[in-house]
């Protein structure tokens, strides 16, 4: 299924409804979705590819793509250092190149 900017120009309610329809129907299907909305890609896609000037700029999981873009960062807040350490370890299993997670947590008691 090809969806070319399916929520462009929609009000927030209709946009969320469309997301729900796509999510409910994406099992065992290949869906190619074009969008300018990173939040939409994060929610609906298992894999994201970003084109820039007619070339593939980056691709991967939503989190890895977001982290590879300039001016994007991942914030991790945790109630305790133990929780932060566990979350950091889990993140490393899914996303390559997160050395900053080992540096500690700002604001974590």
N, C-alpha and C positions, 0 to 999 in steps of 0.2 A: 504494500500500500504506500502511495506517495502522498504526503501532506505538505503542501507548499504554503507556509505561513498561515496555518489554519485558524489562529486566534487574532490575527492582525485586525485591529479596529473594533474588537469586541469589548463589551463592558465586562467588568470583573466577574460578575455572576456567570455570564455566558462562557467566559474564558475557563473558569473552574469546571463548569459542566462539561466542556469539550475535553479538558484534561482527564476527567473521570471516565468519559467514554473511551478515550484512547487507552488509558491504563487498564480498563476492564477487558479490552479487546486485543491487547498486544501479545498475549500468550500464544506461543507457537506460530507467530507471524513475524515477518520482517517489515518494519515501518521505516521509511525514510522521511524525516521531518526537517523542513527548513524553517528557521526562525531567527529573529534578531534578539530574542529574549533569552538571556542566559538562565534565568530562573525556570523558564519553560523547558529548556534543554535539560537542566538538572533534574527536574521532576519526572519528565517523560522518557528520558533516554538512558540506556545502559552504556552506550558509547557515544562520544561526541567528536566530531571533526570540525575544525574551524578553517575556513578559507579566507585568504587575504591576497588581494591583487591577483586572483585567478590561480593561486597555488595553495596547497595544503600547508597551513601554518602549524597545526598541532592536532593530535588526536589521542584518545584514550578514555579512561573512565571520567565521569563528570568532575570528580574531585581532582584527579591528576591534571586535567585540562585547566581547571580553574586555578590551580596552584602554579601552572606554567605560564600563565598570563601576567603581564606586568600590572602592578598596582592591585594585585589580589593576594590575600593571605588567609590562612586558616587560623581562627581563634579557638582555643580550647579552654573552657572554664570548668573547674572541678571543685567540689566541696573540700577535698583533702588531697594531699600530695600522693597518697596511695592510689586514689581514683585517677588522678592525672597520669601517673606512671602506667597504669593499666590501659588507659585510653591511648596513650602515646605508643605503647607496645603494639596494640591492635592496629593503629594507623599505619605503623611501619610495615605490617603484613600486606596492606592493600596499596600503599603509595610509596614509590621509590623516592629517595632523596629528601627525607625529612630530618636532617641533622639538627635543626633548630629545636625539635621536640625534646632532645636530650639535654638541652641547656637549662631546663627548669621552668617553673611556672610562675609568672608574675602575678601576685595577688592571691596565690594559693597558700593557705596556712600550713 
